[in-house]
Amino acid sequence: MSSITLDAALADIDTVFDGCVSADETGCGYCHAPEETAYLRTPHVRVPVDVVRYYLFEVPDHFDDHAASMRRLLPPAARAMADGSLGSIGYGAHGLSRVDWRSWPAEQAAAIEAFLDAWWHHALTSPEPPYGIDDIFATCATVARTVVPFLDRWSRGPVADAHLAHCADVWLYDLLSDSSPFTWWYHDSEDAGVADLRSWLAGPGAVRLRAQGETDLATRAELLALPYDRRWADPYWDSAPATN
């Protein structure tokens, strides 16, 4: 499946980052084959998806210029994220979450922001997106370093509502214990992101869950508004259904 908005965002990524390279990249001699590192130095050459996958989740100190390498990889990486050919996400920190892409030239930052928005919206309307919906949300949030736009733009409808119920069920396990549901958020913005998610889920999210008939999820979400001790002392737990 594709969408006009997502296709346009991908086309913009292709245009804006066309010709970007990490010109002096030597890579890690222990981990990177010379022919793989050469892709980072060479513009206008198709980067195989296995190389994209490998470098996209590599730690920054394995690059001479991590930010430049991410710019080089962005066109094929964005397409692989959108069509599922990346294989999987969520198993490591996404390279864009480790660079200050908002400080890049305005057209580059705008293209990334538009792609994240279009990718997220498209996933919400897809009954079976190529990756888990909670992994897509986590990737968008950690790259953007905020959950707010993705919560604000959570569309309504049977598919998006089902995705909300799934995510709520995943997130509540950690949030009710005052833990972060984001495994790979390595930035001081994580605390604000978790607080924003907790607040939204206890308020607008719970309202939507209850309207969907997800009464138990809604009740548990509403408990997030309580201090930790009161949350776990709530009478709800005396008759709570078993959860996995």
N, C-alpha and C positions, 0 to 999 in steps of 0.2 A: 504494500500500500504506500501511496505517496500523497502529498498535499501540495497545493499551489504555494502556500506560505513557506513550508519547509524546503521545497525545491528552490524557491527564490532565495532563501537564506543560504542554502548550500552554494548556489551560483555566486552569491555575493562573497562568500568565503573564498571560493576559487579565484575570483577577480582580485579581491583586496590583498590576498596573500600570495598571488602569482609571482614567482621569481624569488621569493624569500629563501634564504639559505643561512646556514652557519658556516661562513666561508673558511674558517680556520679550524674546523672541528677535527679532532684526532680521535675522540672517543676513548673508551677504556680498553687498553690493549689486552686485558685479561678476559673481558666479557664481550667485546664487540669485534666482529670480523671486519677487516679493512673494507671489503666490498659493501658491507652494511653501512658503515660510517660514511662511505663515499656518497650515499644518497643524501645525507644531510648537507653536503657541500655542493651538490649538483642540482641546479634548478631545471624545471621543465622535464623531469624524468619521472615516470610512474614509480612510486614507492610500493613494493609488494606489501600486502596487508599484514603478513607475519612480521615484517620489519616495523611497520607502523605500530603493531600491537606491542612489540618488544620495547621500542623506545618510548612509547607514550606513557608507560608505567615505570620507566627506569628512574632511579634516584638521581637528583640533580647533580651530585658531585661526580657522576660518570660522564659529564659533558664539559667541554671547554666553555660553551655558551648555551646553557639550558634554554633560556628564553628564545634565542635565535633558532634552536633546534625545534622547539615547539611551534614556532611560526612556520618553519619549513614543513612540518608534519600536519599542520592544521587542515589543509584541503582534503587529503585522503583520510585523515582521522575523523573529521566531521562526517564524511560520507559513510565510513565504516560504523560510526556510532548510530547513524540514522537507519542504515539498512540491516544492521545486525551482523555484518561480516567481521566485526571486531572479535567475535566469538563470545566474549563475556566482559562484563564490567563489574566493579564493586570488589574485586579481589586485591586491589592496590590503589594507592593514591594516583588520581589522574594528573598528568603533567601540568595541565592548565591550572590546577588548584595550587600548584607550587610556584607559579610565576605571577608577577604583578601586571597582568595583562591590561588592567584599567589605566595603567600609566603609558601604554603604547599609543601610537598615533590614533587620533579620534576615530578615524574610519575603521581601523582594525578592532578597537574596543567595541565599537557599535556593531560590527559584523558578528563578533562573538556573542554579544548580548542578544542580538536578534536570532542567532542560531539556537541558543539555549531556550529562548522563549518558544520558538517554532517547534523544536524537538520535543519539548515538554507538552505543548498543546497537542501535537500529533499523537504522542504516546497516550494521552488521556482519552483520545477518541478511538484508539485501537484496542479491540477486545483482547488481542494477544500481541502486545508489543514484543520486539525481538529480545528484550531483556526484562527482568523483573521490574515492575513499575516503581517499587521502593528503591531499587538500584539506580534507576533513571533519575528519580527525585534526588537521591543522595549525590549523584554525580553533578547534576545541575546546581544544587545548593552549595556543594563544596567548591566547585569552580567559581560560582558567583559570589561565594562567601556570604550568602544570605538566603534565607528560606522565603522571605516575604513575597517577592514577585510570583513565585511558583504556587504559593498558597492563595494569593489574591486572584490568580488566573486559573484556579481550579474550576474548570467548566462543570456544568450540570448535565445530567442525562444518565441513562442506565449504565453505560460503560464507565464513565468517569466516576459515578457513584460507587460502582463495584470496586474500582481501583482505590477509592477513598477508604472503603471498609477494609480492604486488604492491607493498605498502608497503616491504618490506625491499629489494626491487630498486631502488626509487626512492631510499630513504634511504642505501643503502650507497655510492652514488656520492659523496656529500658526506662521510659519516661516516668513510670510510676515509682521506680526505684531511684529517681533523680540521676539517672545515667544518660549518656548520649547515645542515640541510636545510630550515630554516624561514625563508622569505624575509621574512615580515612580523612578526617577533617583536621589538618595540621596547621591551624592558624588561630590567633587569639580572638577571631570573630566567632568561633564555635560556641562559646557560652551564650552569646547573644542569639545565635541561630537556634540553639536548643530552647532558650527561654521563649523566643517567638513561636516556635513550633508548639511548645507546651500551652502557651496562652491561646493560640488559635484553635488547637484541638479541644481545649476545655470549653471554648466558647462557640464560634461559628461551626467548627468541625463537629462538635457534639450535637448541635442543632440539626445539622444535615444528616448525621448518622441516625438520629432518632426519627427524623422524617422518612428515612429509608426503611424503618422497621428494625434497625440494628440497635435494639434497646440496650443490650448488655454492653456493647462497645461504647454507646453513648454515655452510659452510666459510669463506666470506667474512665472515659475521657473527662467527664465532669469532675471526677475526683482529683484531677491534676490541678484544679484551682485551689485545693486545700493544702495547708502545710503538711510536711511529710508525716508527722506523727498522727495528725487527725485523719489523713488520707487512709492510713493503714488500720486505724481504729474504727473506721466507718462501718456501720451495720451491714453494708453491702456484702462484705466478705463472709458474713455468717451464712449466707445463702447463695453465694456466688457459684455459677456453674463451673465445672472443671474446664480448664483451658490447657492447650498444648504448650 
